[in-house]
Amino acid sequence: MILLAVDWALVLEKFIFIAFIITVSLVVALYMTFGERKVAAWIQDRVGPNRAGPFGILQPLADGVKMFFKEEIIPTSSNKILFILGPSLAMITAMLTSAVIPWGDKVELFGRTISLQIADVNIGILYVFGILSLGVYGIMIGSWASNNKFSLMGGLRAASQIISYELAMGIALIALIMITGTLSLGEMVKQQQEGWWNFFVQPLGFFIFLVCAFAECNRTPFDLAEAENELIGGYHSEYSSLKLGFYLFAEYINMFISSAVMATLYFGGYDIIPFYDESAWGFSANIMALLGAAALFIKILVFIFIFMWVRWTIPRFRYDQLMNLGWKGLIPLSLFNMLVTAAVILFLKK
Amino acid sequence: MQLTNKAKLVDRKPLSIAEKIYLPAILKGMGITFSHIFKKKVTIQYPEQTRPFSPVFRGLHILNRDEEGRENCTACGLCAVACPAEAITMDAAERLPGEEHLYREEKYAAKYEINMLRCIFCGLCEEACPKDAIYLTETFAPANYSRQSFIYGKDNLVIPHPKENPEAFAKAKGLIDERKAKANQQTA
């Protein structure tokens, strides 16, 4: 009697795919640190890292090795378990979100149809939100366990900031969900492939989402959690070597994932060209899936560039300005956006 | 009351809506930073390229020799007196018979030391010297691990011999401008 039939091939295929996605996001995050330095340099009329390897492409490896071999300090007055748990949590939550993002269409390999999405759950976007808001735990726990008031202040700021901006982000998204009528990211992409990209339907919603994504990732101009001129290093003041590296790395993975989410939600995910049926090219399904994945990747890279571009342009907000913008600016704006969307939907249905 | 014409009245007008929502200003700023991506980079790739010095640059000292290779310095001590940082010390000695090819005059510096940590590279020693013996060149004092090694003795200061090592002599004198020669080679 078989109680539980397990499709081992499916398990294996998912396992390989998960490993692949994690590796890709780690490598991308690794090279984002390099890209960040390069973009910063270009914007400041400098050359940037160019010594390690040709064009400096080995720089991230050198940075990583340095992080590994630096002295590791755990403050005696810290809560040691939580102190180590903090960066790990930040990393884990950053990685988890990638599970529901559709990285491409289906691929046929060895007679099996493999979906380029780890889990097409029908509450995909809710899952993303859940994990995103868990992300602040890494920062909070790390800042609290450091037993340093500046770190704690940084953690507090991060927490209040993420709560404030999560609201506006959620409401902006509700407008989108009202249009698409689904929470599944895979389904959203399919709708965008057939019709318009959501950006053209919801430009204001996208803009609110973008600003909130900056805040959620603790990126400049919303990087109050690590304001060095007021809070030394902010939540990671007490961290050294690889644990600090994990925090910084988690930020880059977060950026990568939120770029992927934005590309999926508003820019058609793995759709290559808007308002165009790519099946007319006559490529096989596998090649189309790969092209789609490449298109998604390019969109992600563009978003990542925007993240960096903004970082090296705009100075950091003051804390009260941040709260003003979140509560008095973005939340009313997103409510307005939701109302207008709802009215338009009602009007069109009549 | 206006004391100078530099005073500027502070604009206390309330922000307009376009200013309040920040976005136009932010987009403008992003435009500026984006344009900088394509601008000429100001970086000088140091070990490969060096920054050209100003013609009045004052760097490390040399003790000069004349064209026959005799040391100019007579240990008169005027440079040490002129030195505001008191970086120069020296011991004088008398030239013995048979040393005429080494020292130009009867008196010479047996020991001549400049403490490069004290030196402020003002160039007063160069101006004080009646014998054209001390000059400031275009090189920096290289980094070192100990303070002692920043005290430059005669072995560091005296210029290479013009007959035994003419190339090094010309280089130290600045007769061959290395960078210009290199640049000429590259352009040619």
Interface residues (C-beta under 8 A of the other chain):
Chain A: V39 W42 I43 Q44 D45 R46 V47 W309 V310 W312 T313 I314 G329
Chain B: I21 I26 G29 M30 I32 T33 F34 H36 I37 K39 K40 K41 V42 T43 Q45
